[in-house]
Amino acid sequence: MLSKLATETLDHIASFVDEPKDLLAVGVASRRLKEIVIPHHIEFRQIRCDAFRYSVWKALSQKPRLCGLIRKLHLFDEREEDDVSMIVILPFSLLEGGTEDNLRRFRKGKRVQKCFEALFKATSHMSNLTSFSWRMEEDSTRFPLLWRDLFWSVQRSCPLVAELQVKFSNEYYSEEASESNFTDITKAVCYFPS
């Protein structure tokens, strides 16, 4: 019965399913549902990668509709190879040229600004985002205005965010941010009204 509905209607229905495992269950129900769910929904529910993956943010910023499908965004330093809990999850179909960003290249100078601008633009379209986390590494904390602007972008554009986690590197918290500054930033940036 569902498979007789218009493609746009099925696409709209699939957009309400949050979890990839539930989308997979929907996708295996029929060939028609699979053609909608697998390429257009399942790989856009969660993204886990480095904040400096410029190609991801640039590609997403150019496709606002796909940004609206993302529910969970987890940013971390991919150079921390010893942490097995941080597996990179990317929308591979979006990245035509492959997934190998030169992350080191975007951690320096004016390229940091370019990378964060693409990230801001992408997050500004993530209207269905429910979870945002960032394990901020030393490179990110050198640019406090940029990450503050990122949080403001999430706060303004993502009204459904119910889970927000930010972990600062020990170096940043102990050397550059006083406890009162951290509290002020948390109040200003991480307040999400219910």
N, C-alpha and C positions, 0 to 999 in steps of 0.2 A: 504494500500500500504506500509506504513512504517513497519507494522508488518511482512512483508515478507523479510525484510532485515536481515542480519546476526546479531546475538546477539552482537558481538563485535562492529559492525557498530552502532547499536542502543545505546550501552553503550557510544561510542565516541560522538554521537550526544547529548546525555543527559548531557555529561560533559560540554557542552557549555551553558547550561541553568544555570543562576546564582541564581535566587531567588527560595526559597522553594515553594512559592505559584505557581510559573510557572511550577516547577517540578511536583507538585501535579496535575496540569491541564494536563500535559503530561501523568502522571501515570494513570489517570482515563480514558484516551482515549481508552485503550484496555487492556485486561488481560496480554498480552505479555509485553507491555510497563510498566505496573504496576510491573511485576516480575523483571524488570531491575531497574526502577527508585526508587521505594519505599525502598527496602532493601539496595541498593548500592549508592544512591545519596542523597536523600532528607535529611537524618539526618547528612550529612557531609558538608553542605553548611555553617553552622554557629555553632560556639562553643562559649559559654559564661560560664565561670567558674573561679574558683580560680587558680592562678598561681601555687599553691602547690598541685594540683591534680595529683600526681605522676602516678597513674594507667592509667589516660587518656594519658599522654605524653609518657609513656612507651609503651602502646598499639599502639598509632599512630606512634611512631618512628620505630616500627617493621613492619609497613604497609605503605611504602612510597606512593603507588598508592592512598590510601585513603586520605593521607595528601594533595595530589594534587587536591582533590575535594573541599577543604575548601576555602571559599571566605572571611569569616569574623571571626576574632578571637578577643574576648573581654575578658580580664582578670580583675578580681575584687576580693575584699575580701568577701567571702561568709559569713563571720561572721557578716556583716552589715545587719542584718535582717530587719531593718526599711526601707530599700530602695527597694520599690516594682519594680522599673525599672530594677533591676538586677536579672532577673530570670535565673536560671541555665539551660543551653541547652547543652546536651551531646549526643554523638553518643552511645546510649544504646546498640545497637547490638554489638559494639566493646568491651564492658565491661562485660565479661562473669561472673566475680565474683561479680557483683553488682557495684553500683556507690558510695558506702560509703567509701571514703578514710578517713584515720585518718589524717586530714589536720594539726592538731596541731603537730603531730609527725614529719611532713616534714618541719616544720618551725624552726627547731633547728639543730645546729651543722652541721656535715658532711652530713646529709640527705638533707639539703638545696642544696648542691652542686650536689648530686645525682638527685634530682628533676629537677634542672635547666639544667643539662646535657641532661636529657630525653626531656625536653622542647626545648632546642637548636636543638637537633636531629630532633624532629618532625617539628619545624618551618623551618628547612633547606630543607624540602621536600614540603613545602606549596607554590609551584611555582605559583599558581593561586590566592593567597591571594590578596584581593583588599582593605581590611579594617582591621586595627589593632588598638586596644585601650587597655589601661591598666590604671586602677585606682589603683595606687601603694599605698599600705598600709605600715604601719610602719615596719612590718616584712620584706618586700621586700627592703625597702630603707636602711636596715642595710647591704646590700650586693651590693654596687654600681657597683663593677666589674661584677657581675653576670648579673644585668639587662642591663648594658652597652653592654655586650656580646650578650644578647638576641636581643637588637636593631640592633646590627651589623649583627647578623644572619638574621634578617628580611630584613635588607637593602640589603644584599648580595643575599639572596635566593628567595626573593619575589619581582620581578621586577614590578609587576602590582599594588603594593600598591599605592593607590591614596589618602587614608584617614588614617591619623595617629593621634591618640589622646592619650596624656599622662597626667594624673592628679596625681600630687604628694600629699601626705597627708600634711596638714599644718605643722605638726611637723617637717617633713623632710625639707621642703622648708625653713622654718624660722630658724631652729636650725642647720642644717647640710650643706645646700647648699647656697652659695652666689648667687646673681642674675647673676654675670658674669660667674660663674661655670655652672649654668643652661643654659645660652645662649650658652656657648661653647659646652656643651653636646648636646644641641639641634642641633647646626650646624653640629657637627661631626657625630651624630648618626641618626638624623631624616631627613637628606637630601635625597630626592628622585627625581632624575632627570626626566624630562618629556620626 
